[in-house]
Amino acid sequence: MTGRYLEDFAVGQTFGSGRLRVEKERIKTFAAEFDPQPFHLDEEAARGSIFRGLAASGWHTAAMTMRLLVESELKPAGGSSARGSTSFAGPGRCGPGMSSTSRAKFSKYGLRSPVRSKD
């Protein structure tokens, strides 16, 4: 079997992911193309922002989260999507040198994902 169906999951079952490191140049490259706000592109401007330092775009961290989930042990039949409820702790700063992991938890209502964490 290449994927799991709803009946293959147990309520409370949690799936973790690997870890991706957030690098300064990737923050700036992503932002330049998709979210060109000063606190994503310019370190000096970012210090004067709500984030107090260079911050990855929320779109960037969401894309990282999707990659982590797709590469995780969670393998639903038909692939992963953003269905279900999504939890975000923002606004929060995900800056250079930080890393990101993801976890998905199955509830009686279905898979609740992605839940991101930073350290």
Secondary structure, DSSP 4 states (H G I P E B T S, - for coil): --SB-GGG--TT-EEE---EE--HHHHHHHHHHH---HHHH-HHHHHTSTTSS----HHHHHHHHHHHHHTSS--BTT---S-S--B---S----TT-EEEEEEEEETTEEEEEEEEE-
